[in-house]
Amino acid sequence: MTTPLNTDDDSRKTSENEPSNQGQAQVDQKNVAPENIANGAPGSTSWERVTLEKLAFATLHEQRLARRWRTAFRLAWLGVFVALIWLGFSEGAGNKNVTSPHTAVVEIKGEIASGAEASAELVLSAVRAALEDSGAQALVLLINSPGGSPVQAGIINDEIRRLKALHHKPVYAVVEESCASAAYYIAVSADKIFVDKASIVGSIGVLMDGFGFTGLMDKLGVERRLMTAGENKGFLDPFSPQTEAQRVYAQSMLNQIHRQFIDVVKAGRGQRLKESPEMFSGLFWTGQQAVEMGLADQLGSLDFVAREVVKAEELIDYTRRDNVAERLVKRFGAAIGSGAVQATKSAVVLR
């Protein structure tokens, strides 16, 4: 006897078990590890969204870091700018109004020229501050210069002589490596000149230098087209020939300036000079020879003068120097094209 299959019961049991199986599948999907989702593991339906979120967060992190670095750099540049401003205002004159007895020092170094650190403007500003200081017992001009402009040197010489008489304080010159031409023009304004035995002193002469390119231009077939109003307006043009009349005129100017230089030296040194034909020829001598010739008074250093002559060993530097801002302007502004200009211009200098 055949037993009939109970198909209704089986189908009913299957339908009853389906919801539980679906619920288990949902639970299993929720329990999938995040790393499996990120790796695109089976059973994950949102790994693309998670990956995009990670990329977005990484991008935001990089942008934050970039902003922080930009801010740090800006703050660093701001600090440098503030430091430059502070240095610019703090540099300049040396110590002023030091009431205790001391020896005032003003350095004259490098080329003597307008706009240089050894210009009449800066040197005389320091000299005035030093001599007006009640504690300064004397002023020492610390010189190390090959020369420069006779105009700047003449202004300094005249004003130092006036200030000496006004303040009734002695002024001494101390030479380091060199004190030539315009530098010696300034030194003779001092009451005494002290040198090292190996210092270079003298070179009492005047020169005007330049170049002439006319022969070279003829060989190259270059024509100079210079238009002037006045027959001597192109007098010092290096690309035009120099006439004999122009040469004589320039020489007469140099002779006159040389005569002025000689008169200043004689007025400053007086009877101490032991004149010779070579003294005003433009030659220079060692410090030891300069003492023997009367161009200098004796051997001695800055410390020696402060200790043995002034009797005030404390040294106070009054030297005026360009501040940072001024140096930057000169370096990046005035220096543009200066090489070409210096190569072609002529100027009277004491060297």
C-alpha positions as CSV (number, residue, x, y, z in Angstrom):
1,M,0.0,0.0,0.0
2,T,1.5,3.3,-1.1
3,T,1.7,6.2,1.4
4,P,0.9,9.5,-0.3
5,L,3.4,12.4,-0.1
6,N,2.4,15.3,2.1
7,T,3.4,18.0,-0.2
8,D,1.4,20.7,1.5
9,D,3.3,20.1,4.8
10,D,6.7,20.3,3.0
11,S,5.9,23.5,1.2
12,R,4.5,25.0,4.3
13,K,7.8,24.1,6.2
14,T,9.9,25.6,3.4
15,S,8.0,28.9,3.4
16,E,8.3,29.1,7.2
17,N,12.1,28.6,7.1
18,E,12.7,31.3,4.4
19,P,12.3,34.4,6.6
20,S,14.8,33.1,9.0
21,N,17.3,32.4,6.3
22,Q,16.9,35.9,4.9
23,G,17.4,37.4,8.3
24,Q,20.5,35.4,8.8
25,A,21.9,36.7,5.5
26,Q,21.2,40.3,6.6
27,V,23.0,39.6,9.9
28,D,26.0,38.1,8.1
29,Q,26.2,41.1,5.8
30,K,26.2,43.5,8.8
31,N,29.0,41.5,10.4
32,V,31.3,41.8,7.4
33,A,34.6,43.3,8.5
34,P,35.4,46.9,7.3
35,E,38.7,45.7,5.7
36,N,36.7,43.1,3.8
37,I,34.4,45.9,2.5
38,A,37.3,48.0,1.5
39,N,38.9,45.1,-0.3
40,G,35.7,44.5,-2.2
41,A,35.0,41.3,-0.3
42,P,32.0,39.2,-1.4
43,G,28.9,40.2,0.3
44,S,29.8,43.9,0.4
45,T,27.6,46.3,-1.6
46,S,29.1,49.6,-0.5
47,W,32.9,49.3,-0.9
48,E,33.0,51.9,-3.7
49,R,31.5,54.5,-1.4
50,V,34.0,53.6,1.5
51,T,36.9,53.9,-0.9
52,L,35.8,57.3,-2.2
53,E,35.3,58.5,1.4
54,K,38.9,57.5,2.3
55,L,40.2,59.3,-0.8
56,A,38.3,62.4,0.1
57,F,39.6,62.4,3.7
58,A,43.2,61.9,2.5
59,T,42.8,64.9,0.1
60,L,41.4,67.0,2.9
61,H,44.4,66.0,5.1
62,E,46.9,67.0,2.4
63,Q,45.1,70.3,2.0
64,R,45.3,71.0,5.7
65,L,49.0,70.2,5.7
66,A,49.6,72.5,2.7
67,R,47.8,75.3,4.5
68,R,49.8,74.8,7.6
69,W,53.1,75.0,5.6
70,R,52.0,78.1,3.8
71,T,51.1,79.7,7.1
72,A,54.5,78.7,8.6
73,F,56.4,80.2,5.6
74,R,54.4,83.4,5.8
75,L,55.1,83.8,9.5
76,A,58.8,83.1,8.9
77,W,59.0,85.8,6.2
78,L,57.1,88.2,8.5
79,G,59.6,87.5,11.2
80,V,62.5,88.2,8.8
81,F,60.8,91.4,7.7
82,V,60.3,92.6,11.3
83,A,63.9,91.7,12.1
84,L,65.1,93.8,9.1
85,I,63.0,96.8,10.2
86,W,64.4,96.5,13.7
87,L,67.9,96.3,12.5
88,G,67.3,99.2,10.1
89,F,66.2,101.4,13.0
90,S,68.8,100.1,15.4
91,E,71.8,100.5,13.1
92,G,73.3,103.9,12.5
93,A,75.2,106.0,15.0
94,G,77.3,104.4,17.6
95,N,76.8,105.0,21.3
96,K,75.9,108.5,22.2
97,N,75.9,110.6,25.3
98,V,78.2,108.3,27.2
99,T,79.1,110.5,30.1
100,S,82.0,108.5,31.4
101,P,85.5,109.4,30.0
102,H,86.2,107.6,26.8
103,T,88.0,107.8,23.4
104,A,85.6,108.4,20.5
105,V,86.3,106.4,17.3
106,V,85.1,107.1,13.8
107,E,86.1,104.7,11.1
108,I,86.9,105.9,7.5
109,K,87.2,102.7,5.5
110,G,87.0,101.9,1.8
111,E,86.5,104.3,-1.0
112,I,85.7,108.0,-0.1
113,A,82.8,108.8,-2.3
114,S,79.3,110.2,-2.2
115,G,76.9,107.4,-1.2
116,A,79.6,105.2,0.2
117,E,80.1,104.5,3.9
118,A,83.1,106.8,3.8
119,S,81.0,109.7,2.4
120,A,81.2,113.2,3.9
121,E,77.6,112.9,5.0
122,L,78.1,109.8,7.2
123,V,81.6,110.6,8.4
124,L,80.7,114.1,9.5
125,S,77.5,113.0,11.2
126,A,79.6,110.6,13.3
127,V,82.3,113.2,14.0
128,R,79.8,115.8,15.2
129,A,78.1,113.2,17.5
130,A,81.5,112.2,18.9
131,L,82.8,115.7,19.6
132,E,79.5,116.9,21.1
133,D,79.5,114.0,23.6
134,S,80.5,115.3,27.0
135,G,82.3,112.1,27.9
136,A,84.5,112.0,24.7
137,Q,88.0,113.1,25.7
138,A,89.3,113.0,22.1
139,L,88.3,111.8,18.7
140,V,90.3,109.2,16.7
141,L,89.8,108.8,13.0
142,L,90.6,105.1,12.2
143,I,91.6,105.2,8.6
144,N,92.0,102.4,6.1
145,S,91.3,103.7,2.6
146,P,93.0,104.0,-0.8
147,G,91.4,107.4,-1.5
148,G,88.5,108.6,-3.6
149,S,86.8,111.9,-4.3
150,P,88.7,115.1,-3.6
151,V,85.4,116.9,-3.1
152,Q,84.2,114.5,-0.3
153,A,87.7,114.6,1.3
154,G,87.8,118.4,1.1
155,I,84.4,118.7,2.8
156,I,85.4,116.4,5.6
157,N,88.8,118.1,6.1
158,D,87.2,121.6,6.3
159,E,84.5,120.5,8.7
160,I,86.8,118.6,11.1
161,R,89.0,121.7,11.4
162,R,86.0,123.8,12.2
163,L,84.6,121.3,14.8
164,K,88.0,121.0,16.5
165,A,88.1,124.8,17.1
166,L,84.4,124.8,18.2
167,H,84.7,122.0,20.8
168,H,88.3,122.4,21.8
169,K,89.0,118.6,21.7
170,P,92.0,116.9,20.1
171,V,91.5,114.8,16.9
172,Y,94.0,112.1,16.1
173,A,94.3,109.9,12.9
174,V,95.3,106.3,13.3
175,V,96.2,104.5,10.0
176,E,95.8,100.8,9.5
177,E,96.7,99.3,6.2
178,S,96.5,102.4,3.9
179,C,96.0,106.1,4.1
180,A,96.5,107.3,0.5
181,S,95.4,110.3,-1.6
182,A,91.9,111.5,-0.5
183,A,92.3,109.5,2.8
184,Y,95.5,111.4,3.6
185,Y,93.7,114.6,2.6
186,I,91.4,113.9,5.5
187,A,94.2,112.7,7.9
188,V,96.1,116.0,7.7
189,S,93.1,117.6,9.5
190,A,94.1,115.7,12.6
191,D,96.4,117.1,15.3
192,K,98.6,114.0,15.0
193,I,98.9,111.0,12.6
194,F,99.8,107.6,14.0
195,V,100.8,104.8,11.6
196,D,102.0,101.2,11.6
197,K,105.5,100.8,10.3
198,A,104.1,98.8,7.3
199,S,101.2,101.1,6.6
200,I,100.9,102.7,3.1
201,V,100.9,106.5,3.3
202,G,101.0,109.4,0.8
203,S,100.1,109.2,-2.9
204,I,99.6,113.0,-3.0
205,G,98.4,113.4,-6.5
206,V,95.4,113.5,-8.8
207,L,94.2,111.4,-11.7
208,M,91.5,111.4,-14.2
209,D,91.0,108.0,-15.9
210,G,89.0,106.8,-18.9
211,F,89.2,104.9,-22.1
212,G,89.5,105.7,-25.8
213,F,88.0,103.3,-28.4
214,T,88.4,105.4,-31.5
215,G,91.1,103.2,-33.1
216,L,89.2,100.0,-32.4
217,M,86.0,101.5,-33.8
218,D,87.9,102.3,-37.0
219,K,89.1,98.8,-37.4
220,L,85.6,97.4,-36.8
221,G,84.1,99.9,-39.2
222,V,81.8,101.4,-36.4
223,E,80.7,105.0,-36.9
224,R,80.2,107.1,-33.8
225,R,77.1,109.4,-34.1
226,L,77.3,111.9,-31.3
227,M,75.4,115.2,-31.6
228,T,76.2,118.0,-29.2
229,A,75.5,121.7,-28.8
230,G,78.8,123.2,-27.8
231,E,82.1,122.2,-29.4
232,N,83.5,120.7,-26.1
233,K,80.3,119.0,-24.9
234,G,81.6,115.6,-25.9
235,F,84.9,116.3,-24.2
236,L,85.2,113.1,-22.2
237,D,83.3,110.8,-24.6
238,P,85.5,107.6,-25.0
239,F,84.3,107.0,-28.5
240,S,85.4,110.4,-29.8
241,P,88.9,111.6,-30.5
242,Q,90.5,114.0,-27.9
243,T,92.0,117.2,-29.3
244,E,95.2,118.7,-28.0
245,A,93.3,121.7,-26.7
246,Q,91.0,119.4,-24.7
247,R,94.0,117.5,-23.2
248,V,95.6,120.7,-22.1
249,Y,92.4,121.9,-20.5
250,A,92.0,118.7,-18.6
251,Q,95.6,118.8,-17.4
252,S,95.2,122.4,-16.2
253,M,92.2,121.2,-14.1
254,L,94.2,118.3,-12.6
255,N,97.1,120.7,-11.8
256,Q,94.7,123.0,-10.0
257,I,93.2,120.3,-7.8
258,H,96.7,119.0,-7.1
259,R,97.8,122.4,-6.0
260,Q,94.8,122.5,-3.6
261,F,95.8,119.1,-2.2
262,I,99.4,120.3,-1.6
263,D,98.2,123.4,0.2
264,V,96.0,121.4,2.5
265,V,98.8,119.0,3.3
266,K,101.2,121.9,4.1
267,A,98.5,123.7,6.2
268,G,97.9,120.5,8.2
269,R,101.4,119.3,8.7
270,G,103.2,122.7,8.8
271,Q,106.9,122.6,9.9
272,R,106.8,118.9,10.5
273,L,107.1,118.2,6.7
274,K,110.6,117.5,5.4
275,E,109.8,118.4,1.8
276,S,111.5,116.7,-1.2
277,P,110.8,116.7,-4.9
278,E,109.1,113.3,-4.7
279,M,106.8,114.2,-1.7
280,F,104.0,115.6,-3.9
281,S,104.7,113.4,-7.0
282,G,102.0,110.8,-6.2
283,L,104.5,108.3,-4.7
284,F,103.6,106.5,-1.5
285,W,105.7,105.3,1.4
286,T,105.6,102.9,4.3
287,G,104.6,104.1,7.7
288,Q,108.1,104.2,8.9
289,Q,109.2,106.3,6.0
290,A,106.2,108.6,6.4
291,V,107.3,109.3,10.0
292,E,110.8,110.1,8.8
293,M,109.4,112.5,6.1
294,G,107.0,114.2,8.5
295,L,103.9,112.9,6.7
296,A,103.1,111.1,10.0
297,D,104.1,111.8,13.6
298,Q,104.9,108.4,15.2
299,L,104.1,104.7,15.2
300,G,101.1,103.7,17.2
301,S,97.8,101.7,17.1
302,L,94.3,102.6,18.2
303,D,94.7,101.1,21.6
304,F,98.1,102.8,22.1
305,V,96.6,106.2,21.3
306,A,93.6,105.7,23.7
307,R,95.8,104.4,26.5
308,E,99.0,106.5,26.2
309,V,97.9,109.7,24.4
310,V,94.2,110.3,25.3
311,K,94.5,108.5,28.7
312,A,91.0,107.1,28.2
313,E,91.2,103.4,27.4
314,E,87.5,102.8,26.9
315,L,86.7,103.0,23.1
316,I,83.3,104.1,21.9
317,D,82.5,103.7,18.2
318,Y,80.5,106.5,16.7
319,T,80.8,105.4,13.1
320,R,77.6,105.9,11.0
321,R,76.7,103.1,8.6
322,D,73.9,102.5,6.2
323,N,71.0,100.5,7.7
324,V,69.8,97.3,6.2
325,A,67.1,98.9,4.1
326,E,69.5,101.4,2.6
327,R,72.0,98.7,1.7
328,L,69.3,96.7,0.0
329,V,68.2,99.6,-2.1
330,K,71.8,100.4,-3.1
331,R,72.5,96.7,-3.9
332,F,69.4,96.0,-6.0
333,G,68.6,99.4,-7.3
334,A,71.6,101.7,-7.8
335,A,73.9,98.8,-8.7
336,I,71.9,98.0,-11.9
337,G,74.0,98.9,-14.9
338,S,76.7,100.4,-12.7
339,G,79.3,98.2,-14.3
340,A,78.8,99.6,-17.8
341,V,78.6,103.2,-16.5
342,Q,81.9,102.8,-14.5
343,A,83.7,101.4,-17.5
344,T,83.0,104.4,-19.6
345,K,82.9,107.4,-17.4
346,S,85.8,109.6,-16.3
347,A,86.0,111.2,-12.8
348,V,88.7,113.0,-10.9
349,V,89.9,111.0,-8.0
350,L,92.8,111.2,-5.5
351,R,94.7,107.9,-5.7
